[in-house]
């Protein structure tokens, strides 16, 4: 199964469509047990996801077989120094303590631009050192844009990358970045499968920020309805049909949501989803949303 468990909601009240708030520890335990039953292998978290790492550390059994992937703190300096690298490294060691483990599967730089400014190689050297120490099996970065990917691949050897991709946001697929990464042997984790819930909401219930694409989304939902396909099934089926994707990271608030996702993740290879692709950053990049 390509589904990976995203845990932002375990530590934060996260997502535009989230009406349930932060997931309770008891619900987290149920979700993790279901993940084991569905043979979900990857759990994705981050130092910046509130207390998500601590929740996982308190809930996961010590002998679990999950592949834990976390992301570093943000380093927003215009020039990276050894002090920045020390801060990042110490925060990662703190993440291990919170997760209650001595080693994890993956560690990613949370903001790709930190690797692209002057001195960015200092951060990568620290990640490589953690890999050599045995604390991390794979190192990489979380990205937003094609330009970031192109520039990173010119400078670094990456094991792992997390990127946004969904029915509306197919820019990295159309631009060839997915194929390039796979050719270079990079493991690809996709986030934003539901665009923070936008693809699952009724178009009329979306905030005014999405007014310009409301008609487009109405057409999409009518297309699915005519074919008897649920929005969850469509979003996951589209991604599951792409061979270059290794993991689809899906954040959930409840056991019910997680079970629906796991049961809806088979590929949908016979539908042309390219007709629904947009190229509007204001719609596709959650950091640009005006939803207040």
C-alpha positions, -999 to 999 in steps of 0.1 A, spaced: 0 0 0 13 35 -9 -6 53 19 15 69 46 1 83 78 5 121 82 4 133 118 1 171 117 -34 168 132 -19 147 161 -1 179 173 -21 208 158 -55 220 148 -46 217 111 -63 219 77 -89 242 61 -116 215 63 -108 203 98 -138 208 120 -126 184 147 -95 201 160 -64 182 173 -68 145 174 -71 130 209 -44 106 222 -69 78 225 -79 83 188 -43 84 178 -38 50 194 -67 36 174 -54 50 142 -19 36 148 -34 2 154 -54 4 122 -22 15 103 -6 -17 115 -36 -38 103 -37 -21 69 1 -26 66 8 11 63 46 14 67 54 51 68 45 76 95 53 112 87 58 139 113 78 171 119 94 191 147 69 219 138 38 198 141 30 210 177 35 180 200 30 154 173 64 138 179 57 135 216 23 120 210 38 94 187 66 87 212 40 81 239 17 60 218 39 38 195 51 5 210 88 2 212 89 -28 189 69 -13 161 79 -18 124 69 17 112 92 38 91 93 71 109 100 102 89 104 136 105 113 171 93 137 196 109 130 229 124 129 258 100 161 277 93 152 309 76 186 326 75 197 343 43 232 328 49 236 295 68 262 294 95 276 266 117 254 280 145 223 274 123 235 238 117 241 233 154 206 244 161 191 221 135 212 191 147 203 197 183 166 200 174 168 167 156 183 149 186 155 164 206 131 149 181 146 115 186 140 119 224 104 129 218 99 99 195 116 77 220 138 60 195 175 60 187 171 60 149 145 68 123 139 60 86 140 95 72 150 131 80 141 160 57 149 197 58 116 214 63 122 244 41 140 237 9 153 273 5 176 268 35 197 244 13 197 269 -16 211 300 1 247 307 8 261 281 32 232 257 26 257 228 21 265 231 58 230 218 67 233 190 42 267 180 57 250 177 91 223 155 76 249 133 59 267 130 93 235 118 109 231 92 82 266 80 87 260 78 124 232 54 118 205 77 133 189 81 99 185 58 70 175 83 43 179 121 41 162 146 20 140 177 18 104 190 16 97 211 -14 70 233 -30 81 242 -65 97 228 -96 124 254 -94 134 242 -59 137 206 -72 157 216 -102 182 236 -82 185 210 -54 192 182 -78 221 203 -93 237 207 -59 229 176 -38 224 139 -37 191 132 -21 175 99 -9 141 113 -1 119 141 -12 84 152 -2 64 173 -26 28 185 -33 7 167 -59 -30 163 -64 -57 164 -90 -56 202 -91 -18 206 -87 -1 185 -114 27 209 -121 55 186 -110 41 158 -131 36 179 -162 70 195 -157 89 162 -156 103 166 -121 87 134 -109 103 114 -137 137 131 -131 136 123 -94 128 87 -100 155 84 -126 180 97 -99 168 70 -75 150 95 -51 122 81 -30 91 103 -36 66 111 -9 36 131 -19 16 153 4 -15 175 -1 -34 146 -18 -67 164 -8 -52 200 -10 -59 203 28 -95 191 22 -104 215 -6 -109 185 -30 -133 170 -5 -154 200 3 -186 210 -15 -176 239 -38 -203 262 -23 -188 257 12 -153 269 2 -141 302 15 -144 333 -8 -106 329 -16 -116 300 -39 -144 319 -58 -124 320 -90 -121 282 -92 -155 273 -77 -170 266 -112 -140 244 -120 -145 224 -88 -182 221 -95 -174 206 -129 -149 182 -111 -175 171 -86 -202 166 -112 -177 145 -133 -171 122 -103 -208 120 -94 -217 110 -129 -192 81 -126 -201 71 -91 -166 80 -77 -162 96 -43 -139 126 -39 -116 106 -16 -115 77 -40 -107 100 -69 -79 119 -51 -62 88 -40 -69 67 -71 -52 94 -93 -20 94 -72 -19 56 -67 -20 52 -105 13 71 -108 42 46 -107 68 71 -97 52 79 -64 63 57 -35 42 71 -6 10 92 -4 11 110 30 -24 115 43 -32 133 75 -63 123 94 -83 134 124 -101 102 131 -100 64 128 -131 66 105 -112 89 81 -82 67 81 -101 36 73 -119 53 45 -86 64 30 -70 30 33 -100 14 16 -101 40 -12 -65 39 -23 -65 15 -53 -54 31 -86 -78 47 -111 -58 43 -143 -86 48 -168 -95 84 -161 -78 114 -176 -73 136 -146 -51 161 -166 -82 180 -175 -86 192 -139 -51 205 -135 -46 242 -126 -16 265 -127 -27 291 -102 -4 294 -72 -30 314 -52 -52 283 -53 -26 255 -51 -2 269 -24 -19 269 11 6 295 23 -10 320 -1 -46 313 10 -66 342 25 -93 323 44 -98 345 74 
